[in-house]
Amino acid sequence: MANKKPKQNKPKTGLARCLELASNKKGLVFLSAILSSLAAIASFVPYIAVYFIISSILKVYPNLELLDMSKVMNYGWIALAGIIANILLYFLAIFSSHMAAFGTLYELKLHFAEHITKIPLGYHLTIGSGRLRKIMDENIESIEGFIAHQFPDFVASVTAPIVMVIILLAIDWRFGIASLVGIVLAFVVQFSGFGSGAMKENMGKYQIALEDMNNASVEYVRGMPVVKAFNQTASSFARLEHAIKEYTEWVLKFSLGWQNYMPAFTTIINNIYLVIVPVGILLGANAQDYKSFTMTFIFYLLFVPAIAGILNKIMYISESFMQIDGNVARMDEIFNIPVLPQTTSPKKTQKDDVVFDNVSFTYTGKKEEMAIENVSFKANQGQITAIVGLSGGGKSTIANLISRFWDVTEGSVKIGGVDIRDISEKDLMNHVSFVFQDIFLFKQSILDNIRMGNPNATEEQVIEAAKAAQCHEFISKLPNGYKTVFGTKGIHLSGGERQRIAIARAIIKDSPIIVLDEATAFSDPENEYLIQKAFEKLMQNKTVIIIAHRLSTIRNADKIIVMEKGHLVEEGKHNELVAAGGRYSQMWNHYTEAVDWKISGKAV
Ligand SMILES: Nc1ncnc2c1ncn2[C@@H]1O[C@H](COP(=O)(O)OP(=O)(O)OP(=O)(O)O)[C@@H](O)[C@H]1O
């Protein structure tokens, strides 16, 4: 597969980039360009033929009995052949361009999908699946549309004016120049509007506002349950309303920007007669051969609608050029994300302890915005290491760095003494399992969803894991048991049930290192009890790193790490840390006070 990434840093125009993307289908693209040019040329044939018919009639007029009918008929056939050739050639051009476009779309989507699996996983969390879906479905699909439709039309719109100018000047250069005055004037008007900095800015802002409005609408609809639960309808709607207003403002600015140029352009293009007729009157007054003059005059009057048609087409093509520039840029933003480097000489790790060796990391690339700084600790093999701290302290960042969701900015993360950058991706993924709060289940059977942890697992092994994860009971009650497809109508799983399925997935994967993000809230004590039981089973004999939100669950951890504003401020066992009277001790006091407060009934 050809490389679909942009070959240079300098941004290319949408057209150049589309042609680069379709380079594997060069032959078809070239064929489409040729056929489209020929179709454009063929479209003029009927006009020429009609010109000769008029010419034949006028030569013998008023003695029409002298008219050579067979000659007239031949011109008629030529005109018809021109029309048919135009339709046929254009059809073949579009056919070839579609073949090229579908092939390109197929490769491009595959390549895009492959690329997003190679970029650091952390980007997926940052970019969001909605935006990636939009780029893949809408922006990339628009490239297919551009190659299939706009490209052949663009080629025709370049060929047609050239042929048109030749014909205009060849038949009678004086009428030709008169027509060209109108055409040039129309183009000057169009490009002074279209090419102006303000118009380009408006177009860019209009596209961004459109995207913002779409995002706000999706957020509004998706967040409706939360919005209603917290009675936030007005403020939430205010955000959507703001996005709609912003869009309206830019769409108006963009549309009003055309208010002078567009009518001027259309008026000139549709009224080239206004130039031709006075020129005709002037020339007619001095004509030597009146018949020949009339013939030429009629031809130009007939030809004018063709000019308007061609120029209108060019105008709409220029608009689609603006749009494709934006679509290609959005796609290339993703292609420009560097893939996570993979080692060419992978090392094997024999042990399963995790060491953070002076690790610093920044999401933004700016050193002054370090998410964690100079963090060093060891999570011993087979032991539980808990990470605690206030929100934004860097707990999730530490968890994400263990699976190379991102690469460290400084220092190193080691498993069994080997830098994780020297471990093959597959090996690393086999070594580490994640259980997040936000569980993603595929629209597949529950069996397959659990089996994702180990594709070779037998049905019995899946059931065993489900039992250990406390989900066998509720799965058995589903209409088709383990074969029930998640996401189908009427199949609903609670947050706790989904989390237990994720635990079953991790149990069946049986990797030696487990990174757990403990749920912040449990729906009910029954669920909490079941999840804790499932966790216990999952954690047996593993190296566990747990992001803890409630201190009660980690009192027995072998080691507790306290994070604050990206720094590791304390480390030790629960009793040691409480006795030390530092940050953890404060957190513990606050925690126990809160619990006592609840128990004594002061909580609402
Ligand atoms: N994707 C991201 N892009 C930029 N900055 C980020 C990103 N994720 C986290 N940060 C920043 O990094 C810092 C550490 O965040 P992190 O999520 O690791 O903290 P945390 O302790 O897990 O917080 P919480 O308990 O709220 O989940 C914060 O300042 C946060 O704003």
PDBQT file of the ligand as one rigid body, heavy atoms in Angstrom, charges set to zero:
ROOT
HETATM    1  N1  LIG A 701      -4.908  14.616  27.672  1.00  0.00    +0.000 N 
HETATM    2  C1  LIG A 701      -4.400  15.629  28.392  1.00  0.00    +0.000 A 
HETATM    3  N2  LIG A 701      -3.923  16.724  27.767  1.00  0.00    +0.000 NA
HETATM    4  C2  LIG A 701      -3.402  17.747  28.491  1.00  0.00    +0.000 A 
HETATM    5  N3  LIG A 701      -3.289  17.756  29.824  1.00  0.00    +0.000 NA
HETATM    6  C3  LIG A 701      -3.740  16.689  30.499  1.00  0.00    +0.000 A 
HETATM    7  C4  LIG A 701      -4.328  15.575  29.824  1.00  0.00    +0.000 A 
HETATM    8  N4  LIG A 701      -4.694  14.662  30.757  1.00  0.00    +0.000 NA
HETATM    9  C5  LIG A 701      -4.346  15.186  31.958  1.00  0.00    +0.000 A 
HETATM   10  N5  LIG A 701      -3.778  16.393  31.804  1.00  0.00    +0.000 N 
HETATM   11  C6  LIG A 701      -3.247  17.255  32.875  1.00  0.00    +0.000 C 
HETATM   12  O1  LIG A 701      -2.236  16.538  33.559  1.00  0.00    +0.000 OA
HETATM   13  C7  LIG A 701      -2.330  16.751  34.966  1.00  0.00    +0.000 C 
HETATM   14  C8  LIG A 701      -2.486  15.424  35.703  1.00  0.00    +0.000 C 
HETATM   15  O2  LIG A 701      -3.746  14.868  35.335  1.00  0.00    +0.000 OA
HETATM   16  P1  LIG A 701      -4.197  13.397  35.718  1.00  0.00    +0.000 P 
HETATM   17  O3  LIG A 701      -5.421  13.070  34.940  1.00  0.00    +0.000 OA
HETATM   18  O4  LIG A 701      -3.045  12.456  35.590  1.00  0.00    +0.000 OA
HETATM   19  O5  LIG A 701      -4.562  13.578  37.260  1.00  0.00    +0.000 OA
HETATM   20  P2  LIG A 701      -5.390  12.601  38.211  1.00  0.00    +0.000 P 
HETATM   21  O6  LIG A 701      -4.673  12.636  39.503  1.00  0.00    +0.000 OA
HETATM   22  O7  LIG A 701      -5.575  11.273  37.583  1.00  0.00    +0.000 OA
HETATM   23  O8  LIG A 701      -6.766  13.339  38.319  1.00  0.00    +0.000 OA
HETATM   24  P3  LIG A 701      -8.237  12.694  38.552  1.00  0.00    +0.000 P 
HETATM   25  O9  LIG A 701      -8.244  12.088  39.903  1.00  0.00    +0.000 OA
HETATM   26  O10 LIG A 701      -9.126  13.889  38.474  1.00  0.00    +0.000 OA
HETATM   27  O11 LIG A 701      -8.501  11.709  37.456  1.00  0.00    +0.000 OA
HETATM   28  C9  LIG A 701      -3.497  17.691  35.176  1.00  0.00    +0.000 C 
HETATM   29  O12 LIG A 701      -2.957  18.995  35.283  1.00  0.00    +0.000 OA
HETATM   30  C10 LIG A 701      -4.314  17.565  33.919  1.00  0.00    +0.000 C 
HETATM   31  O13 LIG A 701      -4.958  18.777  33.605  1.00  0.00    +0.000 OA
ENDROOT
TORSDOF 0
